[in-house]
Amino acid sequence: MKKLGMFLLVVVSFAVSIYVMVWGGLEVLAEGTVVTLFSIPFALGLVVISFLTIPKQLTFERYQKGMESIFFILVMVLTIIHIGLVLYLLDSGFPIMMLVPIGVGLILIATANTLPRFQLELSPTSSEQAKVTHKAWNKGLRPLSRPLIIGGLVMLLCAFLPQHLILIGFGTVLAFTLVTAVYFSVRTTWSSTN
């Protein structure tokens, strides 16, 4: 389903660029307009191609859904940025600064949802140090994920602040989110190793 979604987002990006170039009223020969209209759709195509060509190995099968989620969110964020740039090119008055908290918020939410899928397996034949390290990693993932989800949701709300407060709100939420996530993860990991 996510592969189909990625493909559709690439098609939508190309369709928007072609529509704007043909019927949008933009000066087609304007400096950089064609490059601006088609650079992100081509990048989207490269992202989807790289996702499809990732070597499929049995040992990494448990990471497949996580990788799909990461690539899908990357394609979605690039599509949002592309549509925002097209609106900016059309002089629609679209506040392009809104895209920063939206993009980072979506990435934080996707990261938080994907991280628990990357737990390390505890092999009985591995050394004691490796077992302790793998246990610490596995215990630190969930406490790291919760602040990232909450911070991502709050960051999405920052996009709707007044124009002059968007970057201030974005920076504050991002700093607080990262500090909180690291604190909870380290605290949990530290308490599990002692």
C-alpha positions as CSV (number, residue, x, y, z in Angstrom):
1,M,0.0,0.0,0.0
2,K,2.8,2.4,0.8
3,K,4.6,1.6,-2.5
4,L,1.4,2.6,-4.3
5,G,1.2,5.7,-2.2
6,M,4.8,6.7,-3.0
7,F,4.1,6.1,-6.7
8,L,1.0,8.2,-6.6
9,L,2.8,11.1,-4.8
10,V,5.4,11.1,-7.5
11,V,2.8,11.2,-10.2
12,V,0.9,14.0,-8.4
13,S,4.1,16.0,-8.2
14,F,4.9,15.7,-11.9
15,A,1.2,16.4,-12.7
16,V,1.2,19.6,-10.6
17,S,4.5,20.8,-12.3
18,I,3.2,20.1,-15.8
19,Y,-0.2,21.7,-15.1
20,V,1.5,24.9,-13.7
21,M,4.0,25.0,-16.5
22,V,1.3,24.7,-19.2
23,W,-1.7,26.4,-17.7
24,G,-0.4,28.2,-14.6
25,G,0.3,31.5,-16.2
26,L,4.0,31.4,-15.2
27,E,6.6,32.7,-17.6
28,V,7.9,29.4,-18.8
29,L,11.2,30.9,-19.9
30,A,11.7,32.6,-16.6
31,E,15.1,31.9,-15.0
32,G,15.0,28.8,-12.9
33,T,11.2,28.2,-13.1
34,V,11.4,24.9,-15.0
35,V,14.2,23.7,-12.7
36,T,12.2,24.7,-9.6
37,L,9.1,23.0,-11.0
38,F,10.7,19.7,-11.8
39,S,13.7,19.3,-9.5
40,I,11.7,17.9,-6.5
41,P,9.5,15.5,-8.7
42,F,12.8,14.1,-10.2
43,A,14.2,13.7,-6.7
44,L,11.0,11.9,-5.6
45,G,11.4,9.6,-8.5
46,L,15.0,8.9,-7.5
47,V,13.9,8.2,-3.9
48,V,11.3,5.7,-5.0
49,I,13.7,4.0,-7.4
50,S,16.3,3.7,-4.6
51,F,13.6,2.3,-2.3
52,L,12.7,-0.3,-4.9
53,T,16.3,-1.3,-5.6
54,I,17.3,-1.8,-2.0
55,P,18.7,-5.3,-1.8
56,K,16.1,-7.6,-0.3
57,Q,17.9,-9.9,2.2
58,L,16.3,-12.4,4.5
59,T,18.3,-11.2,7.5
60,F,16.8,-7.7,7.1
61,E,13.2,-8.8,6.5
62,R,12.1,-7.5,9.9
63,Y,13.2,-4.0,8.9
64,Q,11.1,-4.0,5.7
65,K,8.0,-2.2,7.1
66,G,10.2,0.3,8.9
67,M,12.1,1.1,5.7
68,E,8.8,1.5,3.9
69,S,7.5,3.9,6.5
70,I,10.7,6.0,6.3
71,F,10.7,6.2,2.6
72,F,7.0,6.9,2.4
73,I,7.3,9.8,4.9
74,L,10.3,11.2,3.0
75,V,8.3,11.1,-0.3
76,M,5.3,12.7,1.5
77,V,7.4,15.5,3.0
78,L,9.1,16.2,-0.4
79,T,5.7,16.3,-2.0
80,I,4.4,18.9,0.5
81,I,7.5,21.0,0.0
82,H,7.0,20.8,-3.8
83,I,3.4,21.9,-3.6
84,G,4.4,24.7,-1.2
85,L,7.1,25.9,-3.7
86,V,4.6,25.8,-6.6
87,L,2.2,27.9,-4.6
88,Y,5.0,30.3,-3.8
89,L,5.9,30.5,-7.5
90,L,2.3,31.3,-8.3
91,D,2.5,34.3,-5.9
92,S,-0.5,33.0,-4.0
93,G,0.7,34.5,-0.7
94,F,1.3,31.0,0.7
95,P,3.5,31.3,3.8
96,I,6.3,28.9,2.8
97,M,7.7,29.0,6.4
98,M,4.8,26.8,7.4
99,L,6.4,23.9,5.6
100,V,9.4,23.7,8.1
101,P,7.4,22.6,11.2
102,I,5.1,20.4,9.1
103,G,8.0,18.6,7.4
104,V,10.0,18.2,10.6
105,G,6.9,17.2,12.6
106,L,6.0,14.5,10.2
107,I,9.6,13.2,10.2
108,L,9.6,13.1,14.0
109,I,6.3,11.2,14.2
110,A,7.5,8.7,11.5
111,T,10.8,8.2,13.3
112,A,9.1,7.6,16.6
113,N,6.7,5.1,15.1
114,T,9.5,3.3,13.2
115,L,12.2,3.1,15.9
116,P,10.6,0.3,18.0
117,R,10.8,-2.0,14.9
118,F,14.5,-1.8,15.0
119,Q,15.1,-3.7,18.2
120,L,18.2,-5.8,18.4
121,E,17.9,-9.6,18.8
122,L,19.6,-11.0,21.9
123,S,21.6,-14.0,20.8
124,P,22.6,-16.5,23.4
125,T,26.0,-16.9,21.8
126,S,27.0,-13.2,21.9
127,S,29.3,-11.8,24.5
128,E,28.1,-10.3,27.8
129,Q,29.0,-6.8,26.6
130,A,27.0,-7.3,23.5
131,K,24.0,-8.6,25.4
132,V,24.1,-5.6,27.8
133,T,24.4,-3.2,24.8
134,H,21.5,-4.8,23.0
135,K,19.3,-4.7,26.1
136,A,20.1,-1.1,26.7
137,W,19.3,-0.2,23.1
138,N,16.0,-2.1,23.2
139,K,15.0,-0.5,26.5
140,G,15.9,3.0,25.4
141,L,13.8,2.9,22.2
142,R,10.3,3.3,23.7
143,P,11.2,6.2,26.0
144,L,12.9,7.9,23.1
145,S,9.8,7.4,20.9
146,R,7.2,8.9,23.1
147,P,8.6,12.5,23.3
148,L,9.3,12.4,19.5
149,I,5.6,11.6,18.8
150,I,4.3,14.3,21.2
151,G,6.9,16.8,19.9
152,G,6.0,16.0,16.3
153,L,2.3,16.6,17.0
154,V,3.0,19.9,18.8
155,M,5.4,20.9,15.9
156,L,2.5,20.4,13.4
157,L,0.5,22.9,15.5
158,C,3.4,25.4,15.3
159,A,2.7,25.7,11.6
160,F,-0.5,27.5,12.4
161,L,1.1,30.2,14.6
162,P,1.3,33.7,13.4
163,Q,3.9,34.1,10.7
164,H,6.5,35.9,12.9
165,L,6.3,33.2,15.6
166,I,6.6,30.1,13.5
167,L,10.4,29.8,13.7
168,I,10.5,30.7,17.4
169,G,7.8,28.1,18.2
170,F,9.5,25.6,15.9
171,G,12.9,26.0,17.5
172,T,11.5,25.9,21.1
173,V,9.5,22.7,20.4
174,L,12.4,21.0,18.6
175,A,14.9,21.8,21.4
176,F,12.5,20.7,24.1
177,T,11.6,17.5,22.2
178,L,15.2,16.5,21.6
179,V,16.3,17.2,25.1
180,T,13.3,15.4,26.6
181,A,13.8,12.4,24.3
182,V,17.5,12.0,25.1
183,Y,16.9,12.5,28.8
184,F,14.2,9.7,29.0
185,S,16.2,7.4,26.8
186,V,19.4,7.8,28.8
187,R,17.6,7.6,32.1
188,T,15.9,4.3,31.1
189,T,19.1,2.9,29.6
190,W,21.2,3.9,32.7
191,S,18.7,2.4,35.1
192,S,18.7,-0.9,33.1
193,T,22.4,-1.3,33.1
194,N,22.8,-0.6,36.9
